[in-house]
């Protein structure tokens, strides 16, 4: 203290202590007694009430991946390519409009001409190569909007993680398949 | 002929005052005022407008009805409205009308995304149709030719393709059949549309009715990049735009450059790109091990090449070099430096037959005597001398037709073989094959009116009266005369011949004719234009890839050997190594027998090649994979002196490396010095060495090229040989004496890239013997019969199919040279026997 030893200070009392240096310490009540016991357990029990209340209330955790949250019908997940139900021909004619619409540039289409003997699609041309790079896709759904033949739609599957980047390039054959595990769809009013 | 210089007028369009040249069609003039008038059928390149599609209707003040802007020339004070309700209603109705029968199958149509019909429907259409009836149907798609697919449902009957066929390429094959709604485009006889320029109609079609078979469903406009460059396959050097997807050329489009190609492209330029992506292409360096070419590493191949080239036998050099079509100035320059600087050899040639002295070449290429391609279109008269444009430089064929049709150019043809220009030519004078020299001497005498015409005319096997008539019309045609002549005219004599050099004599005769017609006195619009034998013949000439001239036509101290001399020296063992830059003498250089012996005698042949053609497959010791045109960077020089720039558009497949870099590495390995790290630095080396190229850079050349004659440095052009020239008595054409004179021709279609391009393979020429029906009858030969052409002394024979042509001169037979099989090069005699082949 800079002021220690200065005797000429006007506020000094008879004890030689400076009054603005006094710090008052707040102390709790003395331990023991009933009040003491309440103080020990009361608040703890109040907290435990919340805890045990939750035990009674049951779980809200969804046990993913064993259990899945249903998605809304318009959820945009993994793409699907479609075929005509009657003829089995692919709807996609390889027009590449999806690739043009794609803001992430993740679709690659290489078209080829249909062999009239062995048709692949309904039109003159078909997609010989149709690839979507799922690691780039932002699931905006523009491809679905651009498609003039409703050949590509956004599915509901979102479990696309993989150990290898190259496995995330989905080929036409993969996109034409039903997804191996189906994502539950939220029902009306759910 | 003075070129039209229209005056500027002022007219008003949509309330804006716009300046435009008088006579310009309103559809074009509107663009000067930033007004876009939609058009389908209008295309200025096709000549006069037809007003077929009615899309360009506009309102003009003072005219009660709407007018077609494409066929209304703009006049001073004209007030035009393109946006009022009446015009808008008309435009909407026309779009609706054009779409009545259009199938709207845009997703499967190759034109989708780059389709004027789509653009205009969006921009000017109503967006809906009231048409509920069934649309008209055709079978689709139909092959119009192996190159073109036609979808008649999509056609809007704009006449563009028909006009191209009728008025531009003048093959008269496409017509419109039927009337009204049943109208459809087809060939007049139902056969496939086969013509050298057929691919242009694909680009002309404003809808997806005509599409390329080769590009069918390959890519969409948003998948691709366009990359401008120059085609190097023939001397025409058309400006092209490569469509690239996934680092590969998928399509070639014309890039308008009025001074070079006028916006057209031949089918070879358009489809031969496919040759770059076939399995036969050499993509790895090869070295001959135990008689077999085996793939090796680049380092090994370079070591082998350096070992071969650098091996010197004491005092003399041992290496000769040939450069062929597709060689850029830079590649030629580096190989020239390898030979002249490190190996001390001057045996290098880029011409096909025989060398001319530097002085004569400089005189023929002098800026004052130089005609441009555009001059062909505006000249008073054009003499096509000893060349067949559609074979040697296809694109000028269209230019000559345009000049004749639209500007009244008087066309005169002189050659041995019937020309495709004969029907529109005022004069078609024939001379015996190889007698160009005698013809030039006779023509000079006829134009000058001094000396004997009959003598040299007889030596040329030509009709003196026809030469006199040709000379008279050339003299009287006007000041602007252009002589388009082929390099073959100045071919040297075979080594066995005695006496004067016929090539030099022909060159002097040509200079004399030019002098008499006033072509050499720096008159714009008149002059000489040479079609060289190789794609970049002029550039290689000017950088000094010649035995008789250094860079910029400098006279060398001691001339080297020309191509034939190199072959003979190889046979004699004076040379042992041959360096081939994009050349295979068995295909490109004639006289097969001599070259076969020469290549057989050579101890080493270093080749840069895209394909293993016969000579390379059998004789090359080291083969470096060569770049295709779309992969190359550098400069080339057009026959009229325009330097043009090659820009790499696509990736090189496999292990192909840049040829210029390989040559630069060889140069350094052989002890030469070059500081060139980029192609541009090699161009700078050339600019330093060739005085009239001084200071030229890639930037200055730009996208459309620059003619060195128009730069200040042109003043440094060396003085060539000046007259007065005296002409020697010309060589007589071989006397037929019962046999037929052999004429050969070489077309741009008989090349490996045409053979290897899947789309063009059907065009690969097969040998046929063209002769006059009377000659054939005397020999008992009928049209289409198989014949055998030989010198008759037990030498090699060529098998061909007899093709009787009424227009062929009597006493001659024509065979094609440069073919892969049964090439005319196998028969070397001036006269041959043609016999029916016995089974």
Contacts between the chains, C-beta under 8 A, distances in Angstrom:
chain1	res1	chain2	res2	distance
A	93	B	107	5.5
A	93	B	108	5.1
A	94	B	217	6.9
A	95	B	106	7.7
A	95	B	107	3.5
A	95	B	108	6.5
A	95	B	112	6.8
A	95	B	220	7.4
A	96	B	219	7.9
A	96	B	220	4.1
A	96	B	222	7.2
A	96	B	223	6.3
A	97	B	107	6.6
A	99	B	220	7.4
A	99	B	222	6.9
A	99	B	223	6.9
A	100	B	113	7.4
A	100	B	220	6.8
A	100	B	222	4.4
A	109	B	220	7.9
A	109	B	223	7.8
A	111	B	217	4.1
A	111	B	218	7.6
A	112	B	217	5.9
A	113	B	216	6.0
A	113	B	217	5.6
A	123	B	105	7.4
A	123	B	107	7.1
A	123	B	108	4.4
A	124	B	105	7.8
A	124	B	108	4.7
A	124	B	141	6.9
A	124	B	217	8.0
A	125	B	108	5.1
A	125	B	217	4.6
A	148	B	106	7.8
A	148	B	107	4.8
A	149	B	107	6.9
